[in-house]
Amino acid sequence: MPVRPTETLIHVEGGCGPEDALPLLEALQALPPRPVALAECVHLHTAVLQVLMAVRPAVETLPAEPFLARWVVPVLKDER
């Protein structure tokens, strides 16, 4: 499963499709708030990206995939 919540982190792994947006949102809304670990993420569908941009969770680990690390993570940290 691409979205794998644990007690301390929400792991986003592999390729995340549109069907992963709701489980991610539910995990991000659960208490206590947990950062996301993107180290194993290689693809984000725009629905998943929209959830991340709306909630703006802390990012615990950066994705190894260069495009995500360069373009997506900075957008999540933007505090406009």
N, C-alpha and C positions, 0 to 999 in steps of 0.2 A: 504494500500500500504506500503510495507516494507521500501521504501525510500521516506521520506517526507521532502522536503526542506521548510524552513521558511525564514524569512528575516535575521535571525541571526545564524541559525544552520541548519545542514542537519541531520535529525533524521533517524537512521537506526534501524528498529524495527522488532521484530518477527523473522521469518525464511526468510532469503534472498536467493532466487534461482538464477540461471544463467540469468533469464530474468530481474533481477534487476541490473545487471552490467552496462548496457548502461544508464539507468536513473540516476544511482549514478555518473557515469563519467560525464554526462551532468551537473548535479548539482554541482559537484566539479569544473568544468571548468567555470561555470558562475561567473560573477563578481557581487559584491565583494566576495572574498574568504571567506568561512565560515567553521568553525570547524564541526566535526561530533559528534553527541551524540549517543553513543552506549549502553546506560543504558538498553534499552528494547530489545536489540538484543540477540537472543538465538541460532542462526545458521547463518553461512556465507558460501555460496557456494564458491568454489575456484575461480570462475570468479570474484566474488565480492571482495574477498580477494586480488586478483591480481590488481584490480583497486585501492584499498586502498594502497597497497604496492607501486604502480607506482606513485601515486599522493602524498602520505604521508601527509594527512591533519592533522591539529591539532585535538587532541581528547579532546572534552569538558567533556564528562562523560564516565566513564568506564562501560563495560558491567557487569551486575549482574551474568551472566553465568560464572562459575569459569574457564572453559577451555579457553574461549575467553579472559577473564581478565588476565589469567596467561601466555598464549602463543601468542596470536595474538597482543594484544596492545604493548607489548615490541618490537615486530618485527616492528611495525609501527613507533616506536620512535627511532629505531636503525639508526644511521647516518653514516653508512659505506659508 
